[in-house]
Amino acid sequence: MPILPSPEAPFGLLEPLHRHMIQDAQPITSSNWVPVLIVPLFPMAIMAFLLQYENTRIYRLPLGIVGLAIMGHSHVCYRFLEPWQRAWNIGIGTAMVALSGKYIDFALLRGPIVDPYRAKGRNRLLSTFDLPINNRWVGLEATDLNAYAFEKAPKASSNGHGTKGSVKVDGKIFPRHPERWLPYTLAHRTRLQASIRHLTLAVTHYLVVNTLIEFLHIVAPETIGNSSGVKGSVPKFILTHRLIVFPWLQAVPFKSLNIEPILAPVWLTETVTEAFIAIIAWQGLSWGYRMVAVVAIASGIYEVEAWEVDLFDQPWKADSILNMWGRRWHQIFRRSFLLASTVLLRLFHIPVTSATLLVTSFFCSGMLHALGELSTDPAPYTVPVFYFFLLSGVGGVFEALFRRVTGRRVRGFWGRIWMWTFLFITGKQACWAWCDSGVGGSTFSPSMPFLDRGLGPYFFKLFSAVIAEITPVPGRKIDM
């Protein structure tokens, strides 16, 4: 049995578990998705209710064990079987690994967790529903993982007055401090305005992600757009395809000039392919967030401002690695990574510093994204996926060291050049691994007939204008 991951055994010691999941797992269907995906969350809901009261950890610990057992059974015994559902396996697998961490978090927290919206009349049951899904900890004061003394629990004010931004819950005043890393807005929208905004953005994200997926299906059905997975899919695609630079020169007004298509170099085609995968992930996650926000706001269940903190903060504006991963990209797992990192560092008696915490957080991120692939077949080679995130932590440490030595932050034009170059170079092999597993051939959302059939021919014409098929040069290979 292999110990370390390899291309043939991508999960190393966990390879027997992976094979068991692939060979013996039952399909997730419309008739069993509730017991498979929803029931494992019931113990967490009870724990979230108890977390709002003091001295409940003794009851939450056994509930956490039960929840982990149910969650583990669902993850190991059920998965989507169709090749085009591969992306859903990755998403659900990653979510279940993350939720397992949240079970441990909720079991060990001393509590209580104070929901500031209770001061505005929010029902305790809604707070119970919000705590498990509020993964970014929006509006929640840091609370104490008592076993490791990671954070300070919120203390009620003894003078009865509190400070600016404090809230009064159950007769006690608690301080509140908006999380600096989240994109809070100063806009004040009505419920109708917020609902229309979320719905408009949801439709936009949906169309973008499906257009990009359709692009891969049409242009590269035998390589990166193949749902069954093709080894070396990106190099094979690049050997036979190139981006066309200035595609409008081939349009009707310029036809009489007989200008030959200008083909992009290999590195540019590689870079665009890599960007496709990142954009698909960004748009897919944004689409899911907006859809939930529409239901939460339009139904009147949630307060409007509770969903006004966008999931992403304009990632194209990032000008450093720390700015990208620490603010611009979604912060869904931020708290979980910090908690897990602190526990690991103290467990191995390693000083908890900004550098060690940063690298260990990205170590946890790499593990999460690698283990989230357990139920996929074929599974990507997990080593480059893991190293991509770990190296981001190393890059962040370098930026912190640069600031300490020079007194200047990595930012601005040269910060963007550095960041994008670093991320594209370190993410290249991870992107290729994901493409080899058939992610590009997946369908991320329900099929839309007008998109597949009605707009399909127009998409084909559009895509044909920017991608050219070429004859491979004999003996030419792309480094893998």
N, C-alpha and C positions, 0 to 999 in steps of 0.2 A: 504494500500500500504506500503510495507516495506521501511524503511529508510536506514538501513544498509544492506550490502550484506550478504547473507546466502547461504548454499548449494542449497536450493530450488529457491532462487531469487538472483543469483550471482552478479547482478548489482544494487541492492538496489533501490534507487530512480529512476534510469534509467531503471528499469525492464520493465515498459510499453513500452518504446522505443525499447528495445531488442525484446520483444514479437511482436511488430508491424513489425520490420524488418524481423523476422523469418516467420511470417504468411503472410505478404503482399508483400514482396520484389519480384521483377521480376528477372529471371535468367540472368546472364551475359553470352552472347553467342558470337559466331564468327561474328554475324551480327550487334551487338550493342556495342561491347567493345570500339570502338573509341569514340562515344558520351558519354559513361559512364566513361571511364578511362582517356581519352585524352583531351576532350573538357574542363573539369574542370580546366585544367592547362593553358588554353589560357590567362585568365586575369593575371596569374602569369608571363607569358612570356612578356606581355606588361609592367608589373611592373618592371621586370628585365631589360628591355630596358631603361625605364625611370630612374632606379636607377643609371645609369651611367652618369647622368646629375645632376647638382645642382638645388635645389629649385623645385623639382618635387613631394614632398610629398603631396601637395594639390590634385594632380591628382591620386596618388597611393592609397590614403585612400578610395575613393569610389570603385576603382577597387578591393581592398582587400575585401570589403563588398560583392561585386558581386561574387568574386571568392569563398568566404566562403559559400555563398548561393548555388552556383552550386555544390561545393564539397559536402556539406551536403546533398543535394538532391540525388546525385549519391550514396553516402554511405548508406543512409537510404532506398532507393528504389530499389537497385540492389545488388545482391550477387550471389555467386556460390551455386547451390542447391544440387549437388551430394555430398554424404558423403566423397568420396575420394578426393574432392576438398577443404576440410576443411582448410588445411594449406594455401591455396591461400587466403581464406577469412581472415585468421589471418594476413597474410602478407600485403594484400591490406588495411585491416582495420587499421593496425598500421601505414601504409604509409599515409593514408588519415588523420588520427589524427595528424601526424607529419607535413604534408603539410598544414593543417589548421593553425598550429603554425607558419609556414613559411609565410603564407599570412599575419598574424598579424605583423610578423617581417618586411617583405618587406613594409608594409603599414606605419609603424612607423619610419623606418630608415630615418635619415636626409639625408644621402648620401653625395656625390656620392661614390659608390663602385668602386675602381680602380683595374682593371684586369691587372696584371703585364705582361701577354702575349700580351697585346696590344702593348707593347714596342717592341715585337718581330715580329710584323706584323699581329697579330690575328685580324680577322674581327670583327666588333662590334656586328654583328648578332650572331657569334659564342659565343662571351662573353655573349650575351643575353640567349643563350641556356645553357651555362655552369653554370650560377649563380643558377638557381633552382636545378640542379642536383648535384652541388658541395656542398653537405651537410656538408662535413668536413671542408669547408672553406680553401681548399688546395691552398696555395699561395696568399690568400687574406688577406690584412691587416685588423685588427679589426676595425669595423666601429661603428658608434654611434647610439644607441637607444635613440634618443634625449630626449624623454619624461621622461626618467629615468636616463639619464647621466651615462649609464653603462660602455661604452667604449669610448675611445678617437678616433675621426675620424682622418684619415691620413691627415697630413698637408703637403702641397707642400713646397719644399725648397725655401727659399727666396734668397739664394746666387747663385742659378743657377748651383750648382755643385753637391750637394747631398753627400751621404756617400756610403761606400761599401755595395753593395747589392741593392742600390736604382735603380729605373726604371724611365724612362721618358715617360710620356703618355700625348698626346695632348699639348706638349710644357712645361709641368710641371714635376718636379722631386719629386717622392714619395719614402719614405723609405720602404724597405721590410725586413721582419725578418721571416725566416722559422719557422713553428710551431714546437716546441720542442717535442710535444707529438705524432707527426706523423713519420712513418718509412721512411724517405727520404733515397734514395740510392745514392751512389757515382758512380754506374755503368753508363756507357754511351753506350747505345745500339742503333743500327740502327733500322729503321722502320721494316725491315724484322725480325731482331732478337727479337724485342719486340713483334711483332705479333705472332711469333712462340712460344715465352715464354707464352704469355697470352692464346693462343689456347691450348697448352699442359697442362697448369694448369687448364683450363676450363674443358677439357676432364677428367682430373684426379679427380677434384671435383665432376663432374657429375657421374662418375663411383662409387666413394666412397659413395655419398649420396644415390644413387639408390641401392647399395649393402646393406647398412645398413637398408634401408626401406624394401628391399626384405627379409632381415633377420627377421624383425618383422612380416612381412606378413606370412612367412613360419613357423616360430617357435611358434608364439603366435596369430593365427588368431582369437581366441575367447576372447582374453584379450587385451594386449597392442597393438596388430596389427590389431584390429578390427576398421574399418572405421566409424562405427556407434556410437562408444563410449560405454564403459562398466564401470559402477561404481565399484571402488575398483579394477581396472584392474591390477595394479602392485602387490598388495598383493595376488590376485588370481593367477597371473603368478608365483610368487615366491613359492607359496604353492605346485605347481606342476612341477616346473623346477628348475634346479641348473646348474651353470657353472661347467664344468669339468676341474679340475686343471691338468696340464700336459697331455693334450689330445693326444699327440704323443705316449704316452705309450699304446694307444689302436691301434696303427698302425700295419701293417702287420709284420714288423720285431720283434715286441714284443708280438704277439698273443700267441706264445707258452708259454709265462710266466704266462698267465691267470691272469693278474693283474686287480683287480677290479677298476672301475673308481673312482677317488678321487674327491668327490663333494665339491664345494666351500661352505663356510658358507653363511648364509642368508645375512649378511651385505655386503659381497663382490658382491653377485648377485644384490642386491639393488643398490650398487654403480655403477656397470657396466651399469645397466639399466638407471640410471640417467645420466651417461656420454654419453650414446647413444644419448639422446635428445639434449645435448649440442653440440655434434659433428655433428649431423644432421643439427642443426641451423648454425653452423660455416661453414660447407661444402656447404650448400645450399646458404648462402649469398655470399660466395667466388665464387661459380659457376656463380651466377648472375653478380657479378662485373667483372669477367674475360670475360664473353660473351660480355658485353657492351664494355669492353676495346678492345677486338679483332676487333669489328666493328669500333670503334672510331679511332684506330690506322691503321688498314689495309686499311681502306677507304681513308686515307690521310686527313681526316677532322681535326683531333687533332694533336697537337705536341706530339712527343713520350714521352718526360719527364713528360707531364701532367698526364699520367696514370701510372707512375713508382712508385707512392706512394701506396704500397699494402694496401688492406682493413684491414687485420689483421697483427699484428706484432708478429708472432710466440707465440701464447698464452700459449703453453706448457712450455715456459721459464719464465712465470710470477712467481714472488717470494713474492708477497704481494697482498692484495686486491686492494690497490691504483694502483699498477703496472699493475694488470690485467685489471681493468675497466678504468684506466686513460691513458693507452698506448697500451697494448697488444690486447685487444678486439677492435672491430671496434669503431670508434669515430663519427659515422654518426650523432648522436643526441647531441653531446657534446655542441655545441654552443647553440642549442635550449634549452637544460636543464639549462645552465648557465644564459641565458637571462630570461627564465621563473622564475627561482629561485630568481634572483635579483629583478624582478618585484614583486613577492609574498612577499619577505622579506620586501621590502620598503613599500608595500601596508599595511602590518600589523605592520609597525614600529619596525621591528626586526633588530638588528644590522647585517650588512652584513660582516660576518667573514668567515674564511676558514672552520670552523666547521659547521656553519649554512648553508653556501652555499653548502657544500658537502652533508649534510643530505637532504636539500631541493631538490637538483639535483636528488638524488636517489628517493625521494618522487615523483618527476615528472616522473622519469623513470618507477616507479611502476604503476603510473596512466596511462602512455602511453601504457604499455604492457597489463594492465587490460582492458582499453577502446578499445584496438585493437581487442578484442574478441567479440565485440558487435554483429557482424553479424554471429557468429558461433552457430551451434546447433548440439549437446548439447554444451553449453558454459562451460568452466572450472570454478570451484569455484575461484573467482578472489582474495579473501583475501590472500591465501598463495602466489599467484603470486605477489601481491602488496608487501607483507611483505618481500619476498625474496630480492627484490631490495632495499627496505627501510633499511633492516638490513645490506645490503652491505655498505650503507652509514654510518651506525653506526660503522661497523667494520673498515671503513676507518678512522673515527674520532679517534677510539682507536689506530690505527697505528700512526696517527699524534701525539696523546698524548704520546704514548710510546717514540717517537723520542724526544719530548720536555723534557720528564722526564729523559731519559737515554742518550740522545745525539746520539743515534744510530738508523738507519733505520731498519724497518722490512725487511729482505732480506736473500738471501742464502738458505741453506738447511732447517733450521728451519722455515724460512719465507714460504717456499713452503709447509711444513707440516701444518703450521698454516692456510695458505690460502685455500688449498684444503680441509682440514677438515672443516673449517668454511663454505665454499661454498657448500659442499656436504650436510652438516647438515641443513643449512638454506634453501637450494634449494630442499630438499627432497619432501616436501609437494607440492611445485610448480610443480615439475616434475610429481608427481602423478596426480595433477589436470589436467595438459595438456594431460597426457596419458588417463585419464578418458574421456576426450572430443573427443578422437578418432584421435589425431594428428598422432599417430604411424601407423594408417591405411591409412593415406593420401598418395597421390602421388605428389611429389614435382616438377616433370618435365614430359614432354611428354613421353609416353610409348616407350620402345625400345624392339621390338620383340625378338632380339637376346639375350637381357638380361632376358626377362620374360620367353621365351620358350627354346632358345638355351642353355643358361647358367643356367637356373633354376634347372635342375637336379644336376648339379655340386655344385650349391649353397646349395642345400638341403643336400648333403653329407657333405659339409664343415660345415654347421651349426649343423648338427647332431653330429659332432665330438666334438663340444665344449659345447653343451647344452644337458643335460640329463633330461628326464621326470621321475618324481618320484611319488610315491603314497603318497598322503597327510597323515600326521599323524592325526588320529582321534582327534578332539577337538583342533588341532593346528590352531592358528590364527596369522596373521601378524598385528601388530599395525598400525592403519590407522590415 
